[in-house]
């Protein structure tokens, strides 16, 4: 990893003294830490997280989607205020990589287990703010079935459950004056988790904007079988390589990478044809058996 930019070095030097740093580097900080707009809503779980970390209580007469949209809008306003007022500081993935390598700050990965097991930053701490729902009761099974039918089979997105013990688990590992860098796959869950920790009294929080999906491989020391950018995908689309992340990866990797997914697609077509021919052959036989 190359030497960090001078602007980042200055910010890291003053990070443990926010009042002094704000006075000395206000113009630099406003220039480098001005965040892009927060990502749009992508997961219903994050919408519910907005309510969990201080959002409103929806009325029973409101439609669920309208209520969730209001909760998400309120959460986004709170998050933007926390960032604007520097109560939660912003780092790009590259800055976070330098910071984690060169300082004693903690890198807290809040992604669910299905993303974490594909790729993770070496030396990071893992405490999920959401994780894959493993409940087997009727309500849990119905949610999983609905999620699968509504696109989970294609995208691989699993039904998630909110970790109610998230703050407690962080408190058990770290004191409230610990410098903590929070990261997830795309940035939404980590900013929601940052708000929870801020409300619990943690003083030095850094949010990785854009998450690991916005990181380049050289930004962090990676462990796991997948590139960071591919850790959040799954399902049929991942198997056939039909995601934006995989197409970008294919452009870098060349023909070998493309041939892998082309081979999978051809194999699937051959299998589908074989099943179709088999069904045509078995159909008349079953009719004959039924007529006897």
TAQUIMO-V195305 format. One record per residue. N is the residue number from 1. RES is the residue in one letter. PSI is psi in radians with two decimals (NA if undefined). OMEGA is omega in degrees with one decimal (999 if undefined). D_LAST is the distance of its C-alpha to the last C-alpha in whole Angstrom. Layout:
N_RES_PSI_OMEGA_D_LAST / N_RES_PSI_OMEGA_D_LAST
//
This chain:
1_X_2.33_-178.8_76 / 2_X_2.95_178.4_79 / 3_X_2.51_-177.6_82 / 4_X_2.69_175.7_81 / 5_X_2.60_-179.1_82 / 6_X_-0.68_-179.0_86 / 7_X_-0.70_179.1_85 / 8_X_-0.74_179.0_82 / 9_X_-0.72_178.8_85 / 10_X_-0.71_-178.9_87 / 11_X_-0.68_179.3_84 / 12_X_-0.64_-179.5_83 / 13_X_-0.56_-178.1_87 / 14_X_0.08_-173.5_87 / 15_X_-0.57_-177.8_84 / 16_X_-0.13_177.4_85 / 17_X_1.33_-171.5_88 / 18_X_-0.57_-177.4_86 / 19_X_-0.83_179.1_89 / 20_X_-0.74_-178.7_92 / 21_X_-0.65_-179.3_89 / 22_X_-0.67_-179.6_88 / 23_X_-0.64_-174.2_92 / 24_X_-0.53_-171.3_93 / 25_X_0.57_-175.5_89 / 26_X_-0.73_-178.5_88 / 27_X_-0.72_178.9_88 / 28_X_-0.75_-177.4_87 / 29_X_-0.75_-179.7_84 / 30_X_-0.52_-180.0_83 / 31_X_-0.76_-173.2_83 / 32_X_-0.43_-175.0_80 / 33_X_0.14_179.0_79 / 34_X_1.96_-173.2_78 / 35_X_2.65_169.1_74 / 36_X_2.89_177.2_72 / 37_X_2.51_179.0_70 / 38_X_2.63_-179.2_67 / 39_X_2.72_177.2_64 / 40_X_2.92_-178.6_61 / 41_X_2.26_179.8_59 / 42_X_-0.41_-178.0_56 / 43_X_2.36_177.3_54 / 44_X_-0.52_178.9_54 / 45_X_-0.65_179.2_55 / 46_X_-0.57_175.0_59 / 47_X_-0.80_178.4_59 / 48_X_-0.56_176.4_59 / 49_X_-0.63_178.9_61 / 50_X_-0.69_176.7_63 / 51_X_-0.64_-176.0_63 / 52_X_-0.53_-176.6_63 / 53_X_0.37_173.8_67 / 54_X_0.12_-178.1_69 / 55_X_-3.12_-174.8_67 / 56_X_2.97_177.3_66 / 57_X_2.02_-176.3_64 / 58_X_2.53_176.9_62 / 59_X_2.61_-177.7_62 / 60_X_-0.37_-177.2_59 / 61_X_-0.25_-178.6_59 / 62_X_2.56_173.7_59 / 63_X_2.54_-175.6_55 / 64_X_-0.77_-177.9_54 / 65_X_-0.69_178.4_55 / 66_X_-0.74_179.4_58 / 67_X_-0.78_-179.6_59 / 68_X_-0.65_178.7_58 / 69_X_-0.70_178.3_60 / 70_X_-0.73_179.2_63 / 71_X_-0.72_-179.4_63 / 72_X_-0.72_178.6_63 / 73_X_-0.72_178.3_66 / 74_X_-0.71_178.9_68 / 75_X_-0.76_179.6_67 / 76_X_-0.70_178.2_68 / 77_X_-0.73_178.9_71 / 78_X_-0.78_-179.0_72 / 79_X_-0.76_-179.7_71 / 80_X_-0.62_177.5_73 / 81_X_-0.76_179.0_76 / 82_X_-0.68_179.4_76 / 83_X_-0.78_-177.9_76 / 84_X_-0.67_-178.9_78 / 85_X_0.12_176.5_81 / 86_X_0.40_173.4_80 / 87_X_-0.52_168.4_79 / 88_X_2.14_-176.0_76 / 89_X_2.66_-174.7_77 / 90_X_2.38_174.1_75 / 91_X_2.50_168.7_74 / 92_X_2.86_176.4_72 / 93_X_-0.70_-179.6_70 / 94_X_-0.75_177.4_73 / 95_X_-0.69_178.3_75 / 96_X_-0.67_178.2_73 / 97_X_-0.81_176.4_73 / 98_X_-0.78_-177.2_76 / 99_X_-0.80_-178.7_77 / 100_X_-0.63_-178.0_75 / 101_X_-0.66_-168.8_76 / 102_X_-0.13_-178.8_80 / 103_X_-3.14_179.1_80 / 104_X_0.32_178.6_79 / 105_X_2.61_179.1_77 / 106_X_2.42_171.9_73 / 107_X_1.94_-176.1_70 / 108_X_1.98_179.4_68 / 109_X_2.04_-175.9_64 / 110_X_0.26_-178.2_62 / 111_X_2.79_175.1_59 / 112_X_2.89_-173.2_56 / 113_X_-0.59_-177.8_54 / 114_X_-0.41_174.8_52 / 115_X_-0.71_-178.2_55 / 116_X_-0.70_-174.5_57 / 117_X_-0.28_178.1_55 / 118_X_-0.65_-178.6_55 / 119_X_2.40_176.6_59 / 120_X_2.78_179.7_62 / 121_X_2.23_-179.8_65 / 122_X_2.24_178.9_67 / 123_X_-0.04_-179.7_69 / 124_X_2.78_176.5_68 / 125_X_2.40_-177.1_67 / 126_X_2.03_170.4_63 / 127_X_1.83_-175.5_63 / 128_X_2.41_173.4_60 / 129_X_-0.46_167.5_61 / 130_X_2.63_173.2_57 / 131_X_2.93_-178.2_54 / 132_X_2.29_-179.1_51 / 133_X_2.04_180.0_49 / 134_X_0.18_-179.0_48 / 135_X_2.57_-178.8_47 / 136_X_0.23_177.7_44 / 137_X_3.04_-174.5_44 / 138_X_-0.71_-179.4_42 / 139_X_-0.77_179.2_45 / 140_X_-0.72_179.6_45 / 141_X_-0.66_179.7_41 / 142_X_-0.65_177.3_41 / 143_X_-0.73_179.8_44 / 144_X_-0.73_179.4_42 / 145_X_-0.75_179.8_39 / 146_X_-0.76_179.5_41 / 147_X_-0.70_-179.6_43 / 148_X_-0.81_-178.3_40 / 149_X_-0.61_-176.1_39 / 150_X_0.24_174.1_42 / 151_X_-0.12_-180.0_43 / 152_X_-0.56_178.4_43 / 153_X_-0.56_-178.4_40 / 154_X_-0.82_-173.4_42 / 155_X_-0.38_-177.4_46 / 156_X_0.12_179.7_45 / 157_X_2.19_-178.4_48 / 158_X_2.77_172.8_47 / 159_X_2.27_-175.3_48 / 160_X_2.67_173.2_51 / 161_X_2.48_-177.8_53 / 162_X_2.30_178.1_57 / 163_X_1.73_-176.9_59 / 164_X_-0.31_-178.2_61 / 165_X_0.26_-174.8_63 / 166_X_-0.95_-177.5_64 / 167_X_-0.76_179.9_68 / 168_X_-0.72_-179.7_68 / 169_X_-0.65_176.4_67 / 170_X_-0.74_-179.7_69 / 171_X_-0.56_179.1_72 / 172_X_-0.44_-177.7_71 / 173_X_-0.58_-170.8_72 / 174_X_2.53_173.7_75 / 175_X_2.86_-173.9_78 / 176_X_-0.15_175.0_78 / 177_X_0.14_177.7_81 / 178_X_2.43_173.4_78 / 179_X_2.04_-175.4_78 / 180_X_2.18_172.6_74 / 181_X_2.13_-178.4_72 / 182_X_2.34_-178.7_69 / 183_X_2.55_171.1_66 / 184_X_-2.78_-176.4_62 / 185_X_-0.74_-175.8_60 / 186_X_-0.28_175.7_61 / 187_X_-0.35_-176.6_64 / 188_X_-0.83_-177.8_63 / 189_X_-0.61_-178.9_62 / 190_X_-0.58_177.2_65 / 191_X_-0.61_175.3_67 / 192_X_-0.72_177.3_66 / 193_X_-0.64_177.8_66 / 194_X_-0.71_178.7_70 / 195_X_-0.72_178.0_70 / 196_X_-0.80_-178.6_69 / 197_X_-0.66_177.2_71 / 198_X_-0.79_179.2_74 / 199_X_-0.43_179.0_74 / 200_X_-0.06_174.7_74 / 201_X_0.09_176.4_77 / 202_X_2.38_-167.0_77 / 203_X_-0.49_-171.4_80 / 204_X_1.54_-174.5_79 / 205_X_2.39_179.9_75 / 206_X_2.23_-178.2_74 / 207_X_2.26_178.3_71 / 208_X_1.84_-176.1_69 / 209_X_2.25_-179.2_69 / 210_X_-0.28_176.1_66 / 211_X_-2.94_-177.6_64 / 212_X_-0.39_178.6_63 / 213_X_-0.42_178.1_61 / 214_X_-0.04_-177.0_65 / 215_X_2.62_168.0_66 / 216_X_2.75_-175.4_66 / 217_X_-0.54_-178.9_66 / 218_X_-0.14_-177.5_69 / 219_X_-0.59_-179.6_70 / 220_X_2.79_171.4_69 / 221_X_1.97_-171.0_68 / 222_X_2.54_166.3_65 / 223_X_2.67_-177.3_62 / 224_X_2.98_-171.1_59 / 225_X_-0.26_-174.3_56 / 226_X_2.63_169.1_56 / 227_X_2.69_-179.4_59 / 228_X_-0.72_-174.2_60 / 229_X_-0.35_-176.3_59 / 230_X_-0.04_-173.9_55 / 231_X_-0.35_-176.1_55 / 232_X_0.09_-177.5_54 / 233_X_2.89_-179.8_51 / 234_X_-2.92_176.6_47 / 235_X_-2.87_-178.1_44 / 236_X_-0.66_-178.7_42 / 237_X_-0.66_177.6_45 / 238_X_-0.71_-176.5_47 / 239_X_-0.68_-178.4_44 / 240_X_-0.01_178.1_44 / 241_X_0.49_-175.5_48 / 242_X_0.77_175.8_48 / 243_X_2.75_179.3_51 / 244_X_-0.70_-178.6_55 / 245_X_-0.72_-178.4_56 / 246_X_-0.62_177.2_54 / 247_X_-0.69_176.7_55 / 248_X_-0.69_178.6_58 / 249_X_-0.68_179.6_58 / 250_X_-0.64_179.1_56 / 251_X_-0.52_178.8_59 / 252_X_-0.70_-172.6_61 / 253_X_-0.49_179.5_59 / 254_X_-2.80_-170.0_59 / 255_X_-0.59_-179.1_56 / 256_X_-0.74_-179.4_55 / 257_X_-0.71_-178.7_54 / 258_X_-0.67_-178.8_52 / 259_X_-0.57_178.0_50 / 260_X_-0.86_-176.7_48 / 261_X_-0.51_173.8_47 / 262_X_-0.73_177.2_46 / 263_X_-0.70_177.6_44 / 264_X_-0.73_-179.2_42 / 265_X_-0.79_178.8_41 / 266_X_-0.73_178.1_40 / 267_X_-0.70_179.1_38 / 268_X_-0.67_178.9_36 / 269_X_-0.76_178.3_36 / 270_X_-0.74_178.8_34 / 271_X_-0.74_179.4_32 / 272_X_-0.72_177.7_31 / 273_X_-0.73_-180.0_30 / 274_X_-0.72_178.2_28 / 275_X_-0.67_179.9_26 / 276_X_-0.79_178.7_25 / 277_X_-0.72_178.3_24 / 278_X_-0.71_178.6_22 / 279_X_-0.67_177.8_20 / 280_X_-0.60_-180.0_20 / 281_X_-0.66_-177.1_18 / 282_X_-0.54_-177.4_16 / 283_X_-0.98_179.4_15 / 284_X_-0.61_179.4_13 / 285_X_-0.72_177.9_11 / 286_X_-0.66_177.7_10 / 287_X_-0.71_178.3_9 / 288_X_-0.71_178.8_7 / 289_X_-0.64_-179.0_6 / 290_X_-0.55_-177.4_6 / 291_X_-0.26_-179.2_4 / 292_X_NA_999_0
//
